[in-house]
Amino acid sequence: MKQRKWMKTTAAIAMAAALTVVTACGNNSNNGANGENGGSDEETITLTMMHPWTSPNADNDVYKARIAAFEEKFPNIKIKQDGVAAAQYKTKLFTLATANNLADIDVVWPGADLDPLVSGDLLMPLNDVMGDFDYVLEDSLPGYNVDGNQLAIPTKRNFVDIIYYNKEYLSQVGYDQFPTTYADFIEMIKKLKEAGITPISLGNKEKWPLQSSYMSIIGQRFAGEDFLAKVVKGEAKLTDPEYVKAIAVIDELTKLGAFNEDANNMDSVQAQDYLIQGKAAMHISSATVNARIRIDNEEGDKFGIALFPSVPDGKGDPQMSSGVAQFGIAIKSGLDEKKKEAALEFLKFFLDKEMYANLTKAGILVPVDLEMGEDVNPFVKEMYELTSHGTAPVFDAVIPTQAAKEFENGLQALTVGRSTPEQVAKDAQALIE
């Protein structure tokens, strides 16, 4: 891969108003340990790190093991972790940002979610060290680059709209292949209901699944992959007819009884289990859960993967999957020199090729070109193939946070008959404007 040339930032780093942790001085408790950061009589540097790696997902285990390996190699640098559930993570991140009180190291998202951190000048530009990460694919970086400053580096490339399906259940109602058109998809839903099989397991307690895993791709199918960007620019609206038709899909699926009745009281992990346990025919979620459903499952062969089908008069490419370069690792601006040096040491260790290789072996798609050897599971290779035909944006990676949250609330209301597609679109669009 060609070496990239990175511009060196000339902007002065803004000093943070308050540090979240007091640096502890004294002898290292690991007497006699030899790390690259020094021996037992050196100062101990404590870095705080906030992340959303609390669920039992394959990639979360890799990340936490990597942190532990870093502390073992560098005994004079301690990582004080603040694990926050994914559903609450962004809210806490933005709350801390408002108070200028971010952790020293933070997991961040690209696009619209990065804006509040950029406007407060809260993240340290990484331009000067990007040469150490020349193996990271360039097309995964722009979402974390603002005005020429690279503010984070992603750990994985995730696709949020994978349909996992039980091959036996679909075959039982006459489908040996997943439907490629919306009409056939709806017909299959009806046949599954008639056979007494719950068509789709949905865990929308956290509210993001309908917004992210469903509407990111359904909206693309109806309105096109550039529609959300046009909405942000004021060139289109969520209330436009083609997008209201997309929202109406959730309404139609609800009225058909496609989801389990307790969908809004079940979280995303429970919904995965619902599929694995044979209680539903399909589950729509991210590529990350490929590990739980197929790779690490003794009965993984019984599940196939597919993308949402084409829709009538749809403006979007039906082969595209909706994805994003996820879990960017960022460093807070304004750290003192010792903390800054320690944080950069962590960044280089955490994001090296070994970590990306471990993620791939665990079934996670990564923003790095790696050899797909014999040790890579066939289910992973199948996922790479399915998602290799272009990437559509994820809803909340483009639409501002407040509007995205309102959209989530509206979609949930839609599933209990307390709203309409038109009203959901109107309420979210009002916050965009």
Secondary structure in CASP SS format (residue, H / E / C, confidence):
PFRMAT SS
TARGET T0000
AUTHOR 0000-0000-0000
METHOD secondary structure of the structure
MODEL  1
M C 1.00
K C 1.00
Q C 1.00
R C 1.00
K C 1.00
W C 1.00
M C 1.00
K C 1.00
T C 1.00
T C 1.00
A C 1.00
A C 1.00
I C 1.00
A C 1.00
M C 1.00
A C 1.00
A C 1.00
A C 1.00
L C 1.00
T C 1.00
V C 1.00
V C 1.00
T C 1.00
A C 1.00
C C 1.00
G C 1.00
N C 1.00
N C 1.00
S C 1.00
N C 1.00
N C 1.00
G C 1.00
A C 1.00
N C 1.00
G E 1.00
E C 1.00
N C 1.00
G E 1.00
G C 1.00
S C 1.00
D C 1.00
E C 1.00
E C 1.00
T C 1.00
I E 1.00
T E 1.00
L E 1.00
T E 1.00
M E 1.00
M E 1.00
H E 1.00
P C 1.00
W C 1.00
T C 1.00
S C 1.00
P C 1.00
N C 1.00
A H 1.00
D H 1.00
N H 1.00
D H 1.00
V H 1.00
Y H 1.00
K H 1.00
A H 1.00
R H 1.00
I H 1.00
A H 1.00
A H 1.00
F H 1.00
E H 1.00
E H 1.00
K H 1.00
F C 1.00
P C 1.00
N C 1.00
I E 1.00
K E 1.00
I E 1.00
K E 1.00
Q E 1.00
D E 1.00
G E 1.00
V C 1.00
A C 1.00
A H 1.00
A H 1.00
Q H 1.00
Y H 1.00
K H 1.00
T H 1.00
K H 1.00
L H 1.00
F H 1.00
T H 1.00
L H 1.00
A H 1.00
T H 1.00
A C 1.00
N C 1.00
N C 1.00
L C 1.00
A C 1.00
D C 1.00
I E 1.00
D E 1.00
V E 1.00
V E 1.00
W C 1.00
P C 1.00
G H 1.00
A H 1.00
D H 1.00
L H 1.00
D H 1.00
P H 1.00
L H 1.00
V H 1.00
S H 1.00
G C 1.00
D C 1.00
L C 1.00
L E 1.00
M C 1.00
P C 1.00
L C 1.00
N H 1.00
D H 1.00
V H 1.00
M H 1.00
G H 1.00
D H 1.00
F H 1.00
D C 1.00
Y C 1.00
V E 1.00
L C 1.00
E H 1.00
D H 1.00
S H 1.00
L C 1.00
P H 1.00
G H 1.00
Y H 1.00
N E 1.00
V E 1.00
D C 1.00
G C 1.00
N E 1.00
Q E 1.00
L C 1.00
A C 1.00
I E 1.00
P E 1.00
T E 1.00
K E 1.00
R E 1.00
N E 1.00
F E 1.00
V C 1.00
D C 1.00
I E 1.00
I E 1.00
Y E 1.00
Y E 1.00
N E 1.00
K H 1.00
E H 1.00
Y H 1.00
L H 1.00
S H 1.00
Q H 1.00
V C 1.00
G C 1.00
Y C 1.00
D C 1.00
Q C 1.00
F C 1.00
P C 1.00
T C 1.00
T E 1.00
Y H 1.00
A H 1.00
D H 1.00
F H 1.00
I H 1.00
E H 1.00
M H 1.00
I H 1.00
K H 1.00
K H 1.00
L H 1.00
K H 1.00
E H 1.00
A C 1.00
G C 1.00
I C 1.00
T C 1.00
P C 1.00
I E 1.00
S E 1.00
L C 1.00
G C 1.00
N C 1.00
K C 1.00
E C 1.00
K C 1.00
W H 1.00
P H 1.00
L H 1.00
Q H 1.00
S H 1.00
S H 1.00
Y H 1.00
M H 1.00
S H 1.00
I H 1.00
I H 1.00
G H 1.00
Q H 1.00
R H 1.00
F H 1.00
A H 1.00
G C 1.00
E C 1.00
D C 1.00
F H 1.00
L H 1.00
A H 1.00
K H 1.00
V H 1.00
V H 1.00
K H 1.00
G C 1.00
E C 1.00
A C 1.00
K C 1.00
L C 1.00
T C 1.00
D C 1.00
P H 1.00
E H 1.00
Y H 1.00
V H 1.00
K H 1.00
A H 1.00
I H 1.00
A H 1.00
V H 1.00
I H 1.00
D H 1.00
E H 1.00
L H 1.00
T H 1.00
K H 1.00
L C 1.00
G C 1.00
A C 1.00
F E 1.00
N C 1.00
E C 1.00
D C 1.00
A H 1.00
N H 1.00
N H 1.00
M C 1.00
D C 1.00
S H 1.00
V H 1.00
Q H 1.00
A H 1.00
Q H 1.00
D H 1.00
Y H 1.00
L H 1.00
I H 1.00
Q C 1.00
G C 1.00
K C 1.00
A C 1.00
A C 1.00
M E 1.00
H E 1.00
I E 1.00
S E 1.00
S C 1.00
A H 1.00
T H 1.00
V H 1.00
N H 1.00
A H 1.00
R H 1.00
I H 1.00
R H 1.00
I H 1.00
D C 1.00
N C 1.00
E C 1.00
E C 1.00
G H 1.00
D H 1.00
K H 1.00
F E 1.00
G E 1.00
I E 1.00
A E 1.00
L C 1.00
F C 1.00
P C 1.00
S E 1.00
V C 1.00
P C 1.00
D C 1.00
G C 1.00
K C 1.00
G C 1.00
D C 1.00
P C 1.00
Q C 1.00
M C 1.00
S E 1.00
S E 1.00
G E 1.00
V E 1.00
A E 1.00
Q E 1.00
F E 1.00
G E 1.00
I E 1.00
A E 1.00
I E 1.00
K E 1.00
S C 1.00
G C 1.00
L C 1.00
D C 1.00
E H 1.00
K H 1.00
K H 1.00
K H 1.00
E H 1.00
A H 1.00
A H 1.00
L H 1.00
E H 1.00
F H 1.00
L H 1.00
K H 1.00
F H 1.00
F H 1.00
L C 1.00
D C 1.00
K H 1.00
E H 1.00
M H 1.00
Y H 1.00
A H 1.00
N H 1.00
L H 1.00
T H 1.00
K H 1.00
A C 1.00
G C 1.00
I C 1.00
L C 1.00
V C 1.00
P C 1.00
V E 1.00
D C 1.00
L C 1.00
E C 1.00
M C 1.00
G C 1.00
E C 1.00
D C 1.00
V C 1.00
N C 1.00
P H 1.00
F H 1.00
V H 1.00
K H 1.00
E H 1.00
M H 1.00
Y H 1.00
E H 1.00
L H 1.00
T C 1.00
S C 1.00
H C 1.00
G C 1.00
T E 1.00
A E 1.00
P C 1.00
V C 1.00
F H 1.00
D H 1.00
A H 1.00
V H 1.00
I C 1.00
P C 1.00
T H 1.00
Q H 1.00
A H 1.00
A H 1.00
K H 1.00
E H 1.00
F H 1.00
E H 1.00
N H 1.00
G H 1.00
L H 1.00
Q H 1.00
A H 1.00
L H 1.00
T C 1.00
V C 1.00
G C 1.00
R C 1.00
S C 1.00
T C 1.00
P H 1.00
E H 1.00
Q H 1.00
V H 1.00
A H 1.00
K H 1.00
D H 1.00
A H 1.00
Q H 1.00
A H 1.00
L H 1.00
I H 1.00
E C 1.00
END
